[in-house]
């Protein structure tokens, strides 16, 4: 076993970790999350406990959570204004949202970078999967998380997913529901709202040239 650090070295490490953080990095921290960390710092507080766990894990996070949300609080039909306003088709509400209103989704920032594939011609879902080397479908939590980041946290999405939506583009997601059913989710920006329209994944209908499939090169789980 190698040499062991003492209390003085631990305190010096913590001091360096804090004083070497640049202002622009601090500005990226969610102020509400920071306040919660401050509030829970006490002698037996959660912040101190989680910090020790972080040290024990070699200063790494295996599964990073920035926050979490309840689906029914976020994905609401025309409940917001401006760039956060959503229009949800009947299929989207009945297949995707209503069965999962109480679902709590972790806001993961370790998913990796999104890839996109712009359809060079009209293609059905199976053909798109083949053209993109069969990336598979996003599971529900991943889809909800990605959609949340792209629309409600665009700055964070650009940082952690490497992507930002454009109002003049038409997007497509392939999503797998809890029962294994595959769904094609269409997303586009119209005026001051984002439109989600779910349809059955299949070979009968084709998506028009120029539609953009968003996916992870290795389908996120």
JOPE-V333941 format. One record per backbone hydrogen bond with DSSP energy under -0.5 kcal/mol. CO is the residue of the C=O (numbers start at 0). NH is the residue of the N-H. E is the energy in kcal/mol with one decimal. If there is no record, write none. Layout:
((CO	NH	E) (CO	NH	E))
This chain:
((5	9	-2.1) (6	10	-2.6) (7	11	-2.1) (8	12	-2.4) (9	13	-2.4) (10	14	-2.5) (11	15	-2.4) (12	16	-2.4) (13	17	-1.9) (14	18	-2.6) (15	19	-1.7) (17	20	-1.1) (21	24	-0.7) (21	25	-1.8) (22	26	-2.1) (23	27	-0.5) (24	27	-0.8) (25	28	-1.5) (29	33	-2.6) (30	34	-2.3) (31	35	-2.1) (32	36	-2.2) (33	37	-2.3) (34	38	-2.7) (35	39	-1.8) (37	40	-1.4) (39	46	-1.6) (39	47	-0.6) (41	44	-2.3) (44	48	-1.7) (45	49	-2.9) (46	50	-2.2) (47	51	-2.0) (48	52	-1.9) (49	53	-2.1) (50	54	-2.0) (51	55	-2.5) (52	56	-1.4) (53	58	-2.3) (53	59	-0.7) (54	57	-1.8) (59	61	-0.5) (63	108	-1.0) (66	106	-3.1) (68	104	-3.3) (69	72	-1.9) (69	73	-0.9) (70	73	-1.1) (70	74	-2.5) (73	75	-1.6) (75	77	-0.5) (75	78	-1.0) (75	85	-0.5) (80	83	-1.1) (81	84	-1.8) (84	193	-2.9) (85	77	-3.7) (85	87	-0.5) (86	88	-0.5) (86	195	-3.0) (88	92	-2.5) (89	93	-3.0) (90	94	-3.0) (90	95	-0.6) (91	95	-1.5) (91	96	-2.2) (92	97	-3.2) (96	99	-2.0) (97	100	-1.1) (99	102	-1.6) (100	71	-2.4) (102	70	-2.6) (102	104	-0.6) (103	105	-0.5) (104	68	-2.0) (105	107	-1.3) (106	65	-2.5) (106	66	-0.6) (114	214	-2.3) (116	118	-0.6) (116	212	-2.5) (118	209	-2.4) (122	206	-3.7) (123	127	-2.1) (124	128	-2.2) (125	129	-2.0) (126	130	-2.5) (127	131	-1.7) (128	133	-4.2) (129	132	-1.7) (134	218	-0.7) (137	175	-3.0) (138	142	-2.5) (139	143	-3.0) (140	144	-2.5) (141	145	-2.9) (142	146	-2.9) (143	147	-2.4) (144	148	-2.6) (145	149	-2.7) (146	150	-2.0) (147	151	-2.9) (147	152	-0.9) (148	152	-1.2) (148	156	-0.5) (152	156	-2.6) (153	157	-2.2) (154	158	-1.5) (155	159	-3.1) (156	160	-2.4) (156	161	-0.8) (156	162	-1.1) (160	113	-2.6) (165	168	-1.7) (168	188	-0.7) (169	211	-2.8) (170	186	-2.4) (171	213	-2.7) (172	174	-0.6) (172	184	-3.1) (173	137	-2.8) (174	176	-0.5) (174	182	-3.2) (175	139	-0.6) (176	179	-2.0) (180	176	-3.4) (181	200	-1.5) (182	174	-3.1) (182	184	-0.6) (183	185	-0.6) (183	198	-2.3) (184	172	-2.3) (185	196	-2.4) (186	170	-3.5) (187	189	-0.6) (187	194	-3.4) (189	192	-1.7) (191	84	-0.6) (192	189	-2.6) (193	86	-3.1) (193	195	-0.5) (194	187	-1.6) (195	88	-2.4) (196	185	-2.8) (198	183	-2.8) (201	124	-1.3) (206	122	-1.9) (207	210	-1.8) (210	118	-3.0) (210	212	-0.6) (211	171	-2.4) (212	116	-1.8) (214	114	-3.7) (216	218	-0.6) (219	138	-0.8))
